[in-house]
Structure formats: structure tokens, C-alpha cells
Amino acid sequence: MSAGGAFQALDPVHAIAGRVRFRYRGLAPLLADAAGTAALHARILALPGVRVARFNPRARSLVVEFRPEETSAVTLAHALLALTPEAVLPSARAGKKAATAHTQLVWLNLLNLIASGSLPQGVRLPLSLIAALPLGKEALADFRVSGMTSHVLEAVAVAISLARSDFTAANTTTFMLALGESLEDSIARRSDALLKNLLRPGCNEVWVLRGDEEIAIPADSVQVGDTVIVNMGDIIPVDGTILSGEALVSEAAMTGEGAAVSRGRGQRALSGTVVEEGRLLIYAEQVGAATAVARIADYVERSLTAKSATQISAATLADKLVPTVLKLAGASFLISGDWRRTAAVLQADYSCALKLAIPVAFKSAMYGAGREHILIKGADALERLAEADTFIFDKTGTLTSGDLEVTDVITFDDSFSPQDLIWLAASVEEHYFHPLAQAVVAAAQTLGGRHFAHTEVEFVVAHGVASEVEGKRIVVGSRHFVEQHEHIDTQPWQNEIERLYNAGKTLLYIGYGGKLLGVLGLKDTLRPESKTVIAQLKALGAKRILMLTGDHRSRAQELATTLGLDDFHAELLPEEKAGIVERLKNTGAKIAFIGDGINDAPALAAAHVGIAMQKGADVARLTADIALLEDSIGSIVTAKAIANAAMQRIATNYKLTLGLNTAILGAAALGLLSPVAASVLHNGSTIAILLNAFRKPGVRAKSRD
């Protein structure tokens, strides 16, 4: 279907009872931006019978859920094609008008300032009063709540200028203040847009499989264990494992990867990502507030409001200096008797720059980190990262990739070759989604070849899997599983097992027919960029870099030597990691701890600043102050560089604020500056400092896998 309306073309591609998906080919130009799309969305929701409407601009998909007793897919198609830009435009214009209110106020004040000198005398005062009205209201509200503030001082200065019929001074002040507030608002909105960059809107309803029937249920009714159905254009609403189907999934919102990736059975599905092509059935493992997208939303919301010690101390100093400025203004009038001098002094307080520039610098740095897929949970976390001088890494999943690979295949039965052992293990492990199982299956796939027929696979939680092959019981799992659960004797091969164990290998035991058939040795791989990251962190100010691990001492020693670490501690329990962090803190070290596992949570919480890897356990990511949104420890270098640059800029802005405003105050008190000059210098310097705070920091590119 096509028309010259809101949609250039509209084709139904999938429909079931109460739900239809359209593929559209473009929107009318006036509706193609965010405000226009939002207005069109509201207009669609207003159509009779429509319950839910969801756009996916990247897939050019529109999903509409409706009440079948009130409308139909065909009726909706005609109604959508009948929508015209003119019918939708008023809502879009209303949204744009609200977004540009500050800009319009700036232009109005500028026009008033330019025209006031040529207007009749009787018109100047009313226009100047109207222009100063927003400032007056804000000052009055401040005075009622907080007493003397910077807004009160500015309002008094404008009032003095108006009382003296110095309209140029009054209008200059109101214009400069409006310009500064507009700039601050724009910066705040751009910084807060981090939330929109990282997340996609949630779904009101989710499709699940109940028996053989697909039904839609409220999103908050989805439970762990449900089979969730996600079609083309839909946002994945849960974290889980894909049970069936294949799809191209855009994971940019969660991982930063621009290109869509292929996802299929056995792979992870992340909430907040979008199915661009295909269809998936997903086993729900985290739902609602427990999903990654919901937790990140909470992270970001808190990060945009949290304040650092520097920010708090600057705001406190600004408040303390307000009475000082007021006293100086009074003293200048008593000495000179000149109200112009008093008005000039009141123009130049410290509060604006101190209270605005520092928070903006933090938000700017956090915004920049977010664009690099690094989630910093507050200005205080950024400040503590800049202070960090000791970096402590957990080994597995941080310095190493966390991806296991089979390195040793030892068979204890001559009738089975090493290849047979891998094929046999993979035949039953392919039904299991544990990393050990996936590594075995990957090894079998590289060899190709035989698949052993077996009966239904039994999953033994925290132990392994079991089945039957050719009438004999096969078990694949931990040593505890084969010895204690299956009563298989491993002692005859103890020396070989100890050799692999002491080499730092993770062992997988295969029992067949009541005997130990063999063992597989698996090893985590070192990230190729780890050594570079260590060197870069030292260049950024790290005095010591250590590694903590529960792994064997020999393996830890090998890694520490390879990477050039300052020290390491091996064979640790989780509480021992936290204890080492506490002891180092007591010596005065400012520690950044990087980990990814549940066992790292105590150390992450104990550190000066905790950093969780992208593939980290939920509790690790919740405990950490900084969460990496892509799997690269090079992101740690980027985060440290951003933090260092932000704190250096804040220190510069702090000194500039105190120095410039002190000079302006002194010159105004001595009568060297008119109110207009004082206003221009003070507000102009504040705007310049504000822009400097928002300037993108130059950080070196991070290493990647």
C-alpha cells in the first residue's frame, strides 16, 4: 500500500489476532525527526482500538497491537495511510516549541537589549521589567527557600539599574543570564541524553509460548522460565538463552557494536537489543528489574544526580562567598555613594561559575565515557578513578578472556582415541550451555567427524551431565561428580591428573560404563591487549599494578611475569581478595579493583573504586562503581584517561573562576567597571568556563580484543 500521507509506503508483513507488523518505507520529511516521530506515535495510539504502537526506525518497522473487537489489521492499514503530516504536525510543533523555550528567551532578551536605546523613553521601562521578570521570580523563590543566593544578588543589581533608568545595564545582565541558562540547559540535556543513547524503550507487552499457543501478556508478568517470543523489529525484553530460531540482532544499545550480529540456539540474548531480521524463542533468565537494561537504567539515573566531593565543596564555597559579595557591595556604596559601583559589584559573584562549570565538567566526562561504552555511576566514582594509583586485576575474565579452550585430551582406554573422547563428550555436552560445555563442543566442531547417539540428557546442577551411549552410562563433569556421585575411581591416574592441575588447567572428567574414560584439560586464554593496557595505565599514573586470583601459583607467576605486573597473590578465596584490598587501603593506596565474578563482589565493594567487566556476573556489575559495556579491558585505560582529563579541567576551571571573579569584583569595587562591563565580563567568563567544561577531552584510543 502507498499514499502521500505520513507514511510513504506501508506493507503488512506479519499479522496474528490482535497484532500486526507493518514495514514502512520512509516517513514524511516533517515527521522524520525524533519530535515528529513521537507526535506520529501519539496520533497512532489515538486511533480507535489501538492499544500499543512501537516504532523501530532502523528496521523501518511499526508494530501495532489492537483490540480485535474494535478494529482489524486492514482497517488500521487504511487509517494509518490516511494520516497526513498536517494532522500530526501540531503535536510535533508543540514538542519542538517546548524544547526551544530557552533559545527563544535568549533571542527576545537580545532584541530588547539592541532596541532599547532607540525606543521611546516610556516604553523602555515596561519592556525591561518584562525581560527581568523570569529573573525576579527565580530570585524571589530562592530568597524564600535559601536566603541570599547568586540569583538574589543578580536581581538586586538589575533592580538598581532599573531604578536609575540604566536600561542598558539591566538588559545586558538579563540577556547574559538568559544566555548562560540556555547554554547550561542545552548541556544538561545533551549529557542526560546518555540514558537514551544506552537504552531503548521497554515494551508494554511480551509474547510468550504457553503450550502450543502464542499469547501476549503484560511485560511485568513475565517470569523466569517463560519462553519469550521475539519477532523482527521487536526489542528483546529479557536476558536469557536462545532456545530456537535465528536472527540478526542489533546489540548497539548494550555492547556498542554497530553491525547487527547473528544469534541462534544456545547463545545469549540481551534485553534492550533489537531483532532486525528473523525470529527467536528465548528462555527467560532475568526479567523485569533484574534485566541488564533495567539495571543500566538505574545506574545512569543515579549517575546523573550523584555529586562528588569536589562538586560539594565548590557549591559550599560559592554559598559562603555570597555574603562576602553583598558586604563588598555595601562597603563600596558607603565609601563612594555611587549606586552604579554597587550594581557593578553585585554583578560579579562566584556562585554561577562554581556551581555550574564543575557539575557540567563531570556530566560531560560521564557523557563522553558513555559514548565509549563505559558506565560511570556518578561524579564521585569519576573523581575516585582519577585518584586511583593502584590497580588490582582479578585474573579470569579480565586479564584473560574468560573463554576456555581445550588444550589437553587424555584417554585412559586404548579403544578410544583422543578424537573419540572429544566427540563422545561433545555429543552430550552440546545440550548444555555452560562455558566448559561450549568449549568442548567448539573443539569437536574443529575436528568434525563422529556424533554418538545417546538417550535423553540428564543435567545435574553444579556437577555436569549424564546420558546413555550404546547402553552404557556416560557422565561428563567435575571430579566431585564422577567420584562422589558416580563412584568412579580416579586414583590410578592421579599423577596425570595432578600434572594437568598444577599446570593451571581446568579439568573435565569423562566417565563411561562406571570407569574413568579420560580427562580434558581446558585453559583460559590471555587477552592479547593485556600487556599494552598495563603499560598504558602506568603512563596514566598507576604506581602499582597487581593481580589477585584463585588460580594456581605457577600459572599466576607465569602471567605476572609475562605482563610485567608489580606483584600477584594466588590461590585466594573471595574474602581473602577483599582482605588484601583492605590492607593495601590501610597503607594509603587508592585502589581501583577490576573483576567480573561473583567472588569479586567483596573486593569491588572494598576498593576505592570498583570496575566490573562487561561479561561480569550480575552481583559484580551491581557492586562496582564503573561498569564496562563492551568486553575490552582497553576501556579501563579510556576511563582512567577521561577521569584524569576531567579532574585537570575542573582544577583549571576552579582557579579561573576564583581568579577572574576576584579581579572583576576588585575592579568593580574600585569603580573601574560599569555595571554593563561587569555583567559582560562576569557572565562572559562564566559562559567561557562552561564551554571549557563541556569540551570533549582528548583521550588516547583504547586497545581492543
Secondary structure, DSSP 8 states (H G I E B T S, - for coil): -B-SSSBSBEEEEEEETTEEEEEE--B-GGGSSHHHHHHHHHHHHTSTTEEEEEEETTTTEEEEEE-TTT--HHHHHHHHHH--HHHHHHHHHHHHHHHTHHHHHHHHHHHHHHHTTTS-HHHHHHHHHHHHHHHHHHHHHHHHHHSS-HHHHHHHHHHHHHHTT-HHHHHHHHHHHHHHHHHHHHHHHHHHTHHHHH-----SEEEEEETTEEEEEEGGG--TT-EEEE-TT-B--SEEEEEEEEEEEE-HHHH---S-EEE-TTSEE-TT-EEEEEEEEEEEEE-GGGSHHHHHHHHHHHHTT---HHHHHHHHHHHHHHHHHHHHHHHHHHHH--HHHHHHHHH--SHHHHHHHHHHHHHHHHHHHHHTTEEE--HHHHHHHHH--EEEEEIIIIIEEEEEEEEEEEES-TTS-HHHHHHHHHHHHTT--SHHHHHHHHHHHHH----------EEETTTEEEEEETTEEEEEE-HHIIIIIT----GGGHHHHHHHHHTT-EEEEEEETTEEEEEEEEEEEE-TTHHHHHHHHHHTT-SEEEEE-SS-HHHHHHHHHHHT-SEEE-S--HHHHHHHHHHHHHTT--EEEEE-SGGGHHHHHHSSEEEE-TT--HHHHHH-SEEESSS-THHHHHHHHHHHHHHHHHHHHHHHHHHHHHHHHHHHHTT-S-HHHHHHHHHHHHHHHHHHHHS----------
